[in-house]
Structures are given as structure tokens and as C-alpha cells.
Amino acid sequence: MKNPHHFLLRFNIITAFCMLFLIHTVLPVSAKPIHIEADHMTSTEKTDSVLFEGDVDAKQGDVRIRADKMTVFYSKKQAKTKKKKAGKSSQQVEKLVCIGNVEVTKGEWLGTGKKMIYLAKDQQIILLDNAKAWQGQNMVAGNKIIYYIGQGRSEVIGGKTSATVADKGKKGKKKSRVNMTIMQK
């Protein structure tokens, strides 16, 4: 018969790894602070938003977003206290909208586009207009790229673009396709 202490030790190690995995996957990225730098900032209480302009650089955990402009939309939440008095008001980021020279990185993943929308609740980064994403040296391009942060996966969508037919000089609608380049070793 095997040593029962060996079985318990192995069980405890497996349990610890499972707990670490659950803690890592359940705790949202949004629980971490967001640090934003820019040349100019305008806060508007009426719309619960803050506009950052000029060489915007935002970081949250291992996610980094750069753009010409970034608008942060937030909701005000009432923090609960142990006493029955009204708690302090806090702000929770709901959405980021970036415009111009957008670049998003998370680990080896890099995404670019003319516009980006970050949905905090859904943990999604949506790149629009000439959207491209790289994983290492591999590249994919489309009209829209959705990166699911918590799942580490991307969805690429083509779209309709205006095109000129060279031999006839006529403009028409041509469905764009998703393009991918895979580098072989």
C-alpha cells in the first residue's frame, strides 16, 4: 500500500494549484488600477467621462493602450461601509473609447486600428477600421477584431469596403475578407 502521507501531500499540491488557477481566472483585470498619461485631460461630470488627448498611454496590469485620444466612461458606485451611514462614492470604469493610432498590447499579443473600444464588464478589446493583430510574428487583419482578454482569444470579422475596379473605373461594394499570415519556422 502507498504511503498515505504521500497521497495527502500530492492532494494538497493539486488543490493549491487549482486554487491559484481559480483565483487568477476569477479575479477580473478591472480590479487593478488603470494608470493614464496624456498631454491634456478634460473631465465632464455631467456625462461621467474623462477625455485624454495627446500621446495617451494607459496601463492596467499587463495591458497597455496607446492612442491619440481616449475617452473613459465611468459609473459612480456608492461604497458600502459597516456603519449604516452613506458610504464614500467610488468610480468604476465601464468603457474606454480610443481614436487615432490605436495600439494595444497584452503579453505577446499586439493589436492596432484607427479606433478601439474596451468594455470592462465583458473584458473585451474591440479594434475597428484597418484592425490588425499580431501574436509573435503571426498577423491577422480584418475590419473588426475582438480580443477576449480573460479567454486569451481573438475573433476577426471582415466587412464591406468600397473598391474601385481598375479595368472599368467603376466603384462598387466588395466584401473584404479576413487576412492572416503565419510565419513558418
N, CA, C and O of each residue as an XYZ file, in Angstrom:
740
protein
N       0.832     -1.181      0.000
C       0.000      0.000      0.000
C       0.877      1.246      0.000
O       1.925      1.276      0.645
N       0.442      2.281     -0.730
C       1.204      3.522     -0.823
C       1.119      4.289      0.481
O       0.177      4.136      1.259
N       2.113      5.106      0.696
C       2.190      5.938      1.893
C       1.042      6.947      1.888
O       0.931      7.717      0.934
N       0.169      6.978      2.927
C      -0.958      7.912      2.941
C      -0.506      9.364      3.017
O      -1.210     10.256      2.543
N       0.664      9.612      3.608
C       1.172     10.989      3.684
C       1.538     11.505      2.294
O       1.337     12.679      1.983
N       2.078     10.610      1.462
C       2.417     10.984      0.084
C       1.153     11.374     -0.693
O       1.150     12.352     -1.440
N       0.088     10.601     -0.508
C      -1.190     10.900     -1.157
C      -1.723     12.258     -0.702
O      -2.164     13.051     -1.534
N      -1.691     12.544      0.613
C      -2.185     13.830      1.131
C      -1.338     14.991      0.631
O      -1.876     16.048      0.301
N      -0.020     14.812      0.568
C       0.857     15.866      0.077
C       0.542     16.169     -1.383
O       0.449     17.333     -1.771
N       0.376     15.116     -2.200
C       0.055     15.322     -3.613
C      -1.317     15.970     -3.762
O      -1.494     16.849     -4.605
N      -2.290     15.547     -2.954
C      -3.629     16.130     -2.977
C      -3.579     17.617     -2.616
O      -4.250     18.430     -3.252
N      -2.785     17.978     -1.594
C      -2.660     19.381     -1.182
C      -1.996     20.231     -2.264
O      -2.398     21.374     -2.482
N      -0.989     19.691     -2.942
C      -0.323     20.435     -4.019
C      -1.296     20.659     -5.177
O      -1.371     21.764     -5.714
N      -2.042     19.621     -5.568
C      -3.021     19.754     -6.654
C      -4.101     20.752     -6.265
O      -4.507     21.575     -7.085
N      -4.567     20.690     -5.029
C      -5.585     21.635     -4.553
C      -5.056     23.064     -4.593
O      -5.767     23.979     -5.010
N      -3.802     23.262     -4.156
C      -3.208     24.603     -4.167
C      -3.119     25.144     -5.585
O      -3.429     26.311     -5.823
N      -2.696     24.300     -6.538
C      -2.616     24.743     -7.932
C      -3.993     25.100     -8.473
O      -4.139     26.096     -9.180
N      -5.006     24.298     -8.149
C      -6.375     24.585     -8.592
C      -6.862     25.910     -8.013
O      -7.492     26.703     -8.713
N      -6.569     26.150     -6.735
C      -6.997     27.408     -6.102
C      -6.301     28.599     -6.762
O      -6.934     29.618     -7.036
N      -4.970     28.463     -7.021
C      -4.254     29.549     -7.693
C      -4.842     29.810     -9.070
O      -5.000     30.964     -9.468
N      -5.173     28.733     -9.811
C      -5.783     28.888    -11.129
C      -7.119     29.608    -11.016
O      -7.387     30.532    -11.784
N      -7.956     29.201    -10.074
C      -9.270     29.836     -9.900
C      -9.134     31.295     -9.506
O      -9.843     32.148    -10.039
N      -8.229     31.596     -8.576
C      -8.031     32.986     -8.156
C      -7.587     33.819     -9.334
O      -8.081     34.929     -9.535
N      -6.642     33.287    -10.132
C      -6.123     34.033    -11.282
C      -7.194     34.268    -12.337
O      -7.243     35.345    -12.931
N      -8.048     33.286    -12.582
C      -9.036     33.441    -13.642
C     -10.300     34.154    -13.188
O     -10.984     34.765    -14.009
N     -10.628     34.090    -11.895
C     -11.856     34.720    -11.422
C     -11.661     36.194    -11.126
O     -12.556     36.997    -11.388
N     -10.503     36.569    -10.581
C     -10.287     37.979    -10.277
C     -10.208     38.758    -11.578
O      -9.355     38.459    -12.414
N     -11.066     39.742    -11.775
C     -11.069     40.475    -13.038
C      -9.888     41.423    -13.148
O      -9.369     41.925    -12.152
N      -9.474     41.656    -14.408
C      -8.421     42.620    -14.672
C      -8.859     43.994    -14.182
O      -8.026     44.805    -13.776
N     -10.176     44.261    -14.217
C     -10.686     45.569    -13.848
C     -10.473     45.902    -12.374
O     -10.636     47.058    -11.985
N     -10.111     44.912    -11.535
C      -9.847     45.175    -10.121
C      -8.520     45.911     -9.951
O      -8.284     46.522     -8.909
N      -7.665     45.860    -10.946
C      -6.372     46.532    -10.884
C      -6.544     47.998    -11.283
O      -7.429     48.319    -12.075
N      -5.710     48.889    -10.745
C      -5.834     50.306    -11.112
C      -5.428     50.550    -12.562
O      -4.615     49.814    -13.120
N      -5.997     51.582    -13.160
C      -5.647     51.996    -14.519
C      -4.829     53.287    -14.398
O      -5.286     54.263    -13.804
N      -3.631     53.286    -14.959
C      -2.760     54.457    -14.940
C      -2.771     55.065    -16.339
O      -2.466     54.379    -17.316
N      -3.124     56.360    -16.444
C      -3.224     57.019    -17.750
C      -2.372     58.279    -17.749
O      -2.418     59.074    -16.810
N      -1.593     58.452    -18.816
C      -0.812     59.662    -19.038
C      -1.225     60.253    -20.379
O      -1.494     59.521    -21.331
N      -1.274     61.591    -20.450
C      -1.613     62.281    -21.697
C      -1.132     63.720    -21.618
O      -0.716     64.189    -20.559
N      -1.193     64.423    -22.757
C      -0.806     65.832    -22.777
C      -1.883     66.728    -22.176
O      -1.572     67.781    -21.619
N      -3.153     66.318    -22.285
C      -4.267     67.147    -21.833
C      -5.405     66.262    -21.343
O      -5.618     65.172    -21.874
N      -6.136     66.724    -20.336
C      -7.265     65.970    -19.795
C      -8.432     66.912    -19.542
O      -8.245     68.016    -19.030
N      -9.645     66.474    -19.904
C     -10.872     67.216    -19.637
C     -11.870     66.276    -18.976
O     -12.200     65.228    -19.531
N     -12.351     66.646    -17.792
C     -13.318     65.831    -17.065
C     -14.693     66.479    -17.166
O     -14.826     67.691    -16.994
N     -15.719     65.669    -17.448
C     -17.086     66.159    -17.560
C     -17.977     65.338    -16.638
O     -18.297     64.188    -16.939
N     -18.378     65.929    -15.514
C     -19.207     65.219    -14.542
C     -20.590     64.899    -15.098
O     -21.174     63.870    -14.757
N     -21.115     65.774    -15.951
C     -22.457     65.583    -16.494
C     -22.584     64.265    -17.264
O     -23.625     63.610    -17.209
N     -21.532     63.882    -17.975
C     -21.559     62.640    -18.761
C     -20.735     61.532    -18.111
O     -20.568     60.463    -18.698
N     -20.221     61.774    -16.910
C     -19.378     60.793    -16.214
C     -18.282     60.281    -17.138
O     -18.118     59.074    -17.319
N     -17.528     61.222    -17.723
C     -16.465     60.839    -18.638
C     -15.253     61.742    -18.470
O     -15.343     62.863    -17.970
N     -14.113     61.210    -18.907
C     -12.864     61.958    -18.909
C     -12.231     61.773    -20.275
O     -12.081     60.644    -20.743
N     -11.857     62.875    -20.923
C     -11.216     62.840    -22.232
C      -9.732     63.129    -22.054
O      -9.344     64.148    -21.483
N      -8.909     62.209    -22.557
C      -7.460     62.385    -22.574
C      -7.037     62.608    -24.015
O      -7.486     61.895    -24.912
N      -6.175     63.593    -24.244
C      -5.727     63.900    -25.602
C      -4.217     64.074    -25.639
O      -3.605     64.563    -24.689
N      -3.633     63.661    -26.760
C      -2.210     63.853    -26.995
C      -1.340     62.766    -26.395
O      -1.128     62.735    -25.182
N      -0.841     61.885    -27.225
C       0.090     60.836    -26.808
C      -0.402     60.107    -25.555
O       0.309     60.021    -24.554
N      -1.620     59.587    -25.628
C      -2.241     58.901    -24.489
C      -1.577     57.538    -24.294
O      -1.360     56.797    -25.253
N      -1.261     57.224    -23.049
C      -0.623     55.956    -22.695
C      -1.295     55.437    -21.426
O      -1.124     56.012    -20.351
N      -2.062     54.348    -21.550
C      -2.800     53.785    -20.412
C      -2.303     52.376    -20.126
O      -2.034     51.607    -21.048
N      -2.181     52.038    -18.835
C      -1.724     50.711    -18.431
C      -2.630     50.179    -17.328
O      -3.019     50.906    -16.414
N      -2.957     48.892    -17.437
C      -3.699     48.190    -16.393
C      -3.177     46.759    -16.377
O      -3.410     45.994    -17.313
N      -2.474     46.405    -15.316
C      -1.846     45.088    -15.276
C      -0.861     44.969    -16.421
O       0.014     45.820    -16.577
N      -0.993     43.913    -17.232
C      -0.099     43.737    -18.379
C      -0.727     44.218    -19.684
O      -0.212     43.917    -20.761
N      -1.834     44.962    -19.605
C      -2.470     45.539    -20.790
C      -2.025     46.994    -20.923
O      -2.071     47.758    -19.959
N      -1.593     47.367    -22.130
C      -1.176     48.747    -22.404
C      -1.910     49.239    -23.639
O      -1.978     48.541    -24.650
N      -2.463     50.455    -23.552
C      -3.198     51.049    -24.667
C      -2.584     52.425    -24.967
O      -2.393     53.248    -24.072
N      -2.287     52.646    -26.236
C      -1.779     53.952    -26.693
C      -2.706     54.466    -27.781
O      -3.204     53.690    -28.597
N      -2.939     55.769    -27.794
C      -3.811     56.369    -28.811
C      -3.625     57.884    -28.819
O      -2.989     58.453    -27.932
N      -4.203     58.531    -29.854
C      -4.206     59.993    -29.905
C      -5.200     60.564    -28.897
O      -4.911     61.548    -28.216
N      -6.385     59.931    -28.807
C      -7.440     60.362    -27.879
C      -8.040     59.156    -27.187
O      -8.175     58.085    -27.779
N      -8.400     59.340    -25.926
C      -9.058     58.287    -25.163
C     -10.125     58.922    -24.290
O      -9.862     59.869    -23.549
N     -11.341     58.383    -24.390
C     -12.422     58.814    -23.512
C     -12.735     57.676    -22.562
O     -12.996     56.549    -22.984
N     -12.706     57.982    -21.274
C     -13.008     56.993    -20.241
C     -14.407     57.288    -19.719
O     -14.681     58.387    -19.237
N     -15.289     56.299    -19.817
C     -16.650     56.422    -19.283
C     -16.709     55.609    -18.002
O     -16.273     54.458    -17.970
N     -17.243     56.201    -16.953
C     -17.284     55.509    -15.672
C     -18.655     55.651    -15.030
O     -19.451     56.519    -15.390
N     -18.902     54.774    -14.073
C     -20.138     54.863    -13.306
C     -19.755     55.147    -11.870
O     -18.707     54.711    -11.392
N     -20.601     55.871    -11.200
C     -20.369     56.165     -9.784
C     -21.093     55.112     -8.975
O     -22.281     54.857     -9.171
N     -20.358     54.508     -8.068
C     -20.958     53.497     -7.198
C     -20.806     53.958     -5.765
O     -19.803     54.570     -5.397
N     -21.796     53.661     -4.974
C     -21.769     54.003     -3.558
C     -21.087     52.856     -2.820
O     -21.574     51.726     -2.828
N     -19.971     53.153     -2.190
C     -19.252     52.125     -1.437
C     -19.984     51.848     -0.130
O     -20.434     52.767      0.554
N     -20.092     50.579      0.198
C     -20.781     50.206      1.438
C     -19.801     50.262      2.604
O     -18.626     49.922      2.463
N     -20.294     50.688      3.737
C     -19.483     50.707      4.952
C     -20.171     49.862      5.998
O     -21.337     49.497      5.853
N     -19.433     49.550      7.062
C     -20.012     48.746      8.129
C     -21.106     49.503      8.850
O     -22.077     48.913      9.323
N     -20.945     50.809      8.931
C     -21.977     51.623      9.566
C     -23.095     51.848      8.575
O     -22.889     51.698      7.371
N     -24.249     52.197      9.043
C     -25.399     52.385      8.156
C     -25.430     53.765      7.527
O     -26.413     54.131      6.881
N     -24.359     54.542      7.711
C     -24.259     55.850      7.080
C     -23.912     55.655      5.608
O     -23.457     54.586      5.200
N     -24.128     56.678      4.838
C     -23.795     56.610      3.407
C     -22.296     56.434      3.253
O     -21.509     57.116      3.908
N     -21.911     55.516      2.385
C     -20.500     55.265      2.146
C     -19.923     56.269      1.176
O     -20.631     57.126      0.647
N     -18.620     56.154      0.948
C     -17.954     57.047      0.011
C     -18.294     56.650     -1.412
O     -18.526     55.477     -1.708
N     -18.321     57.638     -2.287
C     -18.589     57.388     -3.697
C     -17.290     56.943     -4.373
O     -16.234     57.520     -4.115
N     -17.356     55.928     -5.235
C     -16.192     55.485     -5.981
C     -16.552     55.424     -7.459
O     -17.726     55.433     -7.831
N     -15.518     55.361     -8.293
C     -15.737     55.327     -9.731
C     -15.284     53.985    -10.280
O     -14.236     53.465     -9.896
N     -16.080     53.433    -11.177
C     -15.766     52.165    -11.827
C     -15.764     52.397    -13.331
O     -16.759     52.866    -13.884
N     -14.661     52.074    -14.001
C     -14.574     52.246    -15.452
C     -15.514     51.257    -16.123
O     -15.469     50.058    -15.851
N     -16.371     51.773    -17.007
C     -17.281     50.935    -17.778
C     -16.754     50.690    -19.182
O     -16.853     49.585    -19.716
N     -16.182     51.758    -19.780
C     -15.806     51.669    -21.186
C     -14.704     52.675    -21.492
O     -14.658     53.756    -20.905
N     -13.821     52.310    -22.412
C     -12.827     53.220    -22.968
C     -13.062     53.292    -24.465
O     -13.315     52.271    -25.105
N     -12.980     54.480    -25.023
C     -13.063     54.642    -26.474
C     -11.814     55.400    -26.905
O     -11.572     56.522    -26.459
N     -11.025     54.780    -27.773
C      -9.785     55.391    -28.259
C      -9.901     55.655    -29.753
O     -10.460     54.858    -30.507
N      -9.357     56.796    -30.156
C      -9.401     57.176    -31.566
C      -8.021     57.652    -31.993
O      -7.375     58.434    -31.295
N      -7.576     57.165    -33.157
C      -6.331     57.610    -33.760
C      -5.110     56.841    -33.299
O      -4.785     56.834    -32.112
N      -4.431     56.191    -34.239
C      -3.178     55.478    -33.967
C      -3.257     54.580    -32.737
O      -2.390     54.629    -31.864
N      -4.294     53.768    -32.678
C      -4.517     52.910    -31.515
C      -3.573     51.714    -31.559
O      -3.411     51.067    -32.593
N      -2.960     51.439    -30.423
C      -2.080     50.287    -30.271
C      -2.348     49.670    -28.898
O      -2.265     50.353    -27.877
N      -2.670     48.377    -28.880
C      -2.979     47.672    -27.639
C      -2.036     46.480    -27.526
O      -1.863     45.726    -28.483
N      -1.425     46.314    -26.352
C      -0.568     45.155    -26.130
C      -0.978     44.428    -24.850
O      -1.385     45.041    -23.862
N      -0.858     43.118    -24.902
C      -1.044     42.265    -23.723
C      -0.140     41.064    -23.924
O      -0.426     40.192    -24.745
N       0.940     41.021    -23.179
C       1.916     39.952    -23.369
C       2.474     40.003    -24.778
O       2.955     41.048    -25.216
N       2.414     38.875    -25.503
C       2.895     38.817    -26.884
C       1.856     39.310    -27.884
O       2.170     39.459    -29.065
N       0.624     39.567    -27.440
C      -0.443     39.988    -28.346
C      -0.355     41.494    -28.585
O      -0.238     42.268    -27.635
N      -0.411     41.911    -29.851
C      -0.409     43.323    -30.230
C      -1.554     43.554    -31.192
O      -1.704     42.811    -32.162
N      -2.365     44.572    -30.942
C      -3.470     44.932    -31.824
C      -3.398     46.395    -32.190
O      -3.050     47.229    -31.354
N      -3.730     46.726    -33.454
C      -3.734     48.115    -33.898
C      -5.007     48.397    -34.684
O      -5.650     47.480    -35.194
N      -5.361     49.666    -34.778
C      -6.518     50.099    -35.554
C      -6.679     51.598    -35.436
O      -5.931     52.263    -34.720
N      -7.660     52.122    -36.144
C      -7.938     53.559    -36.062
C      -8.831     53.884    -34.872
O      -8.855     55.017    -34.393
N      -9.576     52.862    -34.391
C     -10.485     53.059    -33.268
C     -10.487     51.801    -32.404
O     -10.335     50.687    -32.904
N     -10.661     52.001    -31.093
C     -10.737     50.885    -30.174
C     -11.788     51.159    -29.117
O     -11.929     52.286    -28.642
N     -12.529     50.113    -28.749
C     -13.494     50.197    -27.656
C     -13.129     49.098    -26.666
O     -12.991     47.935    -27.043
N     -12.974     49.469    -25.409
C     -12.706     48.491    -24.349
C     -13.934     48.432    -23.464
O     -14.349     49.446    -22.901
N     -14.523     47.238    -23.336
C     -15.694     47.024    -22.484
C     -15.232     46.292    -21.228
O     -14.919     45.103    -21.276
N     -15.191     47.006    -20.109
C     -14.639     46.459    -18.873
C     -15.420     45.254    -18.368
O     -14.819     44.245    -17.997
N     -16.733     45.338    -18.346
C     -17.562     44.254    -17.815
C     -17.384     42.968    -18.611
O     -17.320     41.882    -18.035
N     -17.305     43.088    -19.930
C     -17.171     41.921    -20.803
C     -15.718     41.510    -21.032
O     -15.456     40.476    -21.647
N     -14.757     42.328    -20.533
C     -13.335     42.062    -20.721
C     -12.996     41.891    -22.199
O     -12.337     40.928    -22.591
N     -13.462     42.854    -23.022
C     -13.242     42.799    -24.463
C     -12.536     44.060    -24.953
O     -12.821     45.170    -24.504
N     -11.616     43.858    -25.876
C     -10.999     44.949    -26.622
C     -11.473     44.785    -28.052
O     -11.256     43.739    -28.664
N     -12.125     45.818    -28.595
C     -12.648     45.772    -29.962
C     -11.873     46.786    -30.793
O     -11.933     47.988    -30.536
N     -11.148     46.293    -31.790
C     -10.399     47.148    -32.705
C     -11.186     47.296    -33.995
O     -11.719     46.320    -34.522
N     -11.257     48.534    -34.509
C     -12.041     48.822    -35.710
C     -11.209     49.611    -36.718
O     -10.224     50.257    -36.360
N     -11.621     49.549    -37.974
C     -11.011     50.322    -39.057
C      -9.532     49.968    -39.237
O      -8.671     50.440    -38.495
N      -9.264     49.137    -40.224
C      -7.913     48.678    -40.517
C      -7.317     47.963    -39.301
O      -6.166     48.194    -38.929
N      -8.113     47.102    -38.698
C      -7.691     46.380    -37.500
C      -6.705     45.273    -37.855
O      -6.909     44.514    -38.802
N      -5.629     45.200    -37.069
C      -4.621     44.165    -37.254
C      -4.200     43.660    -35.881
O      -4.202     44.405    -34.901
N      -3.840     42.383    -35.830
C      -3.357     41.807    -34.579
C      -2.198     40.867    -34.867
O      -2.192     40.149    -35.867
N      -1.221     40.885    -33.975
C      -0.056     40.025    -34.088
C       0.067     39.187    -32.820
O      -0.142     39.674    -31.710
N       0.406     37.935    -33.009
C       0.771     37.043    -31.907
C       2.150     36.536    -32.284
O       2.276     35.664    -33.144
N       3.186     37.071    -31.649
C       4.547     36.771    -32.090
C       4.736     37.366    -33.476
O       4.534     38.567    -33.656
N       5.122     36.552    -34.468
C       5.297     37.041    -35.836
C       4.068     36.804    -36.705
O       4.028     37.262    -37.847
N       3.071     36.101    -36.192
C       1.861     35.827    -36.964
C       0.941     37.038    -36.928
O       0.794     37.682    -35.889
N       0.318     37.350    -38.071
C      -0.523     38.535    -38.182
C      -1.861     38.183    -38.798
O      -1.950     37.334    -39.686
N      -2.916     38.855    -38.309
C      -4.247     38.708    -38.885
C      -4.831     40.116    -39.028
O      -4.589     40.979    -38.184
N      -5.604     40.348    -40.103
C      -6.191     41.665    -40.347
C      -7.642     41.509    -40.770
O      -8.009     40.524    -41.410
N      -8.451     42.471    -40.416
C      -9.860     42.473    -40.790
C     -10.470     43.828    -40.482
O      -9.780     44.743    -40.035
N     -11.762     43.951    -40.723
C     -12.462     45.193    -40.435
C     -12.642     45.393    -38.931
O     -12.656     46.520    -38.436
N     -12.781     44.266    -38.212
C     -13.046     44.324    -36.773
C     -12.358     43.137    -36.103
O     -12.460     42.005    -36.573
N     -11.659     43.405    -35.005
C     -11.040     42.347    -34.219
C     -11.533     42.493    -32.790
O     -11.454     43.572    -32.201
N     -12.040     41.404    -32.240
C     -12.472     41.396    -30.844
C     -11.499     40.497    -30.083
O     -11.351     39.316    -30.398
N     -10.841     41.072    -29.080
C      -9.922     40.296    -28.249
C     -10.577     40.082    -26.892
O     -10.877     41.042    -26.183
N     -10.796     38.822    -26.532
C     -11.405     38.446    -25.259
C     -10.272     38.247    -24.248
O      -9.618     37.205    -24.231
N     -10.053     39.255    -23.414
C      -8.896     39.286    -22.523
C      -8.845     38.072    -21.601
O      -7.815     37.401    -21.530
N      -9.927     37.780    -20.900
C      -9.944     36.691    -19.935
C      -9.749     35.320    -20.555
O      -9.290     34.391    -19.890
N     -10.098     35.193    -21.833
C     -10.006     33.904    -22.514
C      -8.750     33.783    -23.364
O      -8.392     32.688    -23.796
N      -8.067     34.926    -23.608
C      -6.865     34.894    -24.435
C      -7.135     34.468    -25.859
O      -6.320     33.764    -26.456
N      -8.271     34.883    -26.423
C      -8.597     34.508    -27.800
C      -9.102     35.726    -28.568
O      -9.552     36.708    -27.977
N      -9.018     35.644    -29.890
C      -9.448     36.731    -30.758
C     -10.474     36.243    -31.762
O     -10.499     35.067    -32.126
N     -11.319     37.163    -32.204
C     -12.281     36.907    -33.277
C     -12.073     38.002    -34.307
O     -12.055     39.184    -33.963
N     -11.917     37.623    -35.564
C     -11.665     38.580    -36.632
C     -12.833     38.548    -37.608
O     -13.274     37.479    -38.031
N     -13.331     39.739    -37.964
C     -14.504     39.855    -38.826
C     -14.146     40.719    -40.022
O     -13.557     41.790    -39.875
N     -14.508     40.243    -41.212
C     -14.328     41.032    -42.431
C     -15.427     42.078    -42.482
O     -16.020     42.384    -41.447
N     -15.711     42.622    -43.616
C     -16.771     43.617    -43.733
C     -16.912     44.059    -45.167
O     -16.308     43.471    -46.064
N     -17.699     45.084    -45.393
C     -17.858     45.622    -46.737
C     -17.024     46.884    -46.860
O     -17.076     47.767    -46.004
N     -16.257     46.955    -47.933
C     -15.437     48.124    -48.187
C     -15.723     48.617    -49.589
O     -16.156     47.856    -50.454
N     -15.478     49.889    -49.805
C     -15.650     50.462    -51.127
C     -14.401     50.162    -51.938
O     -13.287     50.332    -51.442
N     -14.569     49.719    -53.177
C     -13.423     49.379    -54.015
C     -13.641     49.916    -55.424
O     -14.774     50.011    -55.895
N     -12.557     50.261    -56.083
C     -12.613     50.697    -57.468
C     -12.097     49.557    -58.345
O     -11.006     49.033    -58.121
N     -12.886     49.186    -59.333
C     -12.478     48.135    -60.255
C     -11.581     48.786    -61.299
O     -12.021     49.678    -62.023
N     -10.333     48.350    -61.382
C      -9.324     49.016    -62.203
C      -9.652     49.010    -63.690
O      -9.454     50.027    -64.355
N     -10.139     47.912    -64.229
C     -10.342     47.844    -65.670
C     -11.585     48.588    -66.140
O     -11.677     48.915    -67.324
N     -12.538     48.867    -65.267
C     -13.748     49.558    -65.679
C     -13.874     50.946    -65.057
O     -14.719     51.737    -65.476
N     -13.038     51.252    -64.056
C     -13.094     52.553    -63.417
C     -14.365     52.788    -62.623
O     -14.672     53.938    -62.308
N     -15.105     51.764    -62.292
C     -16.359     51.889    -61.549
C     -16.142     51.550    -60.085
O     -15.355     50.673    -59.729
N     -16.868     52.277    -59.257
C     -16.824     51.968    -57.832
C     -17.930     50.993    -57.509
O     -19.009     51.037    -58.100
N     -17.655     50.112    -56.565
C     -18.663     49.160    -56.145
C     -18.348     48.638    -54.760
O     -17.289     48.925    -54.202
N     -19.256     47.884    -54.219
C     -19.048     47.287    -52.899
C     -18.419     45.918    -53.082
O     -18.903     45.092    -53.857
N     -17.363     45.698    -52.376
C     -16.677     44.422    -52.407
C     -16.521     43.957    -50.964
O     -16.049     44.707    -50.109
N     -16.911     42.749    -50.706
C     -16.799     42.219    -49.357
C     -15.328     41.953    -49.051
O     -14.647     41.233    -49.781
N     -14.853     42.549    -47.956
C     -13.465     42.294    -47.574
C     -13.387     40.961    -46.855
O     -14.377     40.452    -46.330
N     -12.211     40.423    -46.846
C     -12.012     39.121    -46.226
C     -10.996     39.263    -45.110
O     -10.225     40.222    -45.074
N     -11.003     38.320    -44.215
C     -10.020     38.257    -43.161
C      -8.722     37.784    -43.766
O      -8.721     36.845    -44.562
N      -7.608     38.414    -43.409
C      -6.301     38.041    -43.920
C      -5.413     37.607    -42.759
O      -5.406     38.238    -41.702
N      -4.665     36.526    -42.965
C      -3.773     36.049    -41.913
C      -2.459     35.609    -42.518
O      -2.427     34.993    -43.583
N      -1.370     35.932    -41.830
C      -0.046     35.493    -42.236
C       0.540     34.682    -41.088
O       0.635     35.172    -39.963
N       0.933     33.441    -41.369
C       1.538     32.576    -40.370
C       2.982     32.342    -40.761
O       3.267     31.826    -41.841
N       3.886     32.721    -39.886
C       5.318     32.554    -40.153
C       5.723     31.123    -39.802
O       5.441     30.639    -38.706
N       6.380     30.461    -40.735
C       6.846     29.103    -40.529
C       8.271     29.144    -39.997
O       9.054     30.025    -40.351
N       8.590     28.193    -39.155
C       9.961     28.123    -38.601
C      10.764     27.091    -39.331
O      11.935     26.883    -39.015
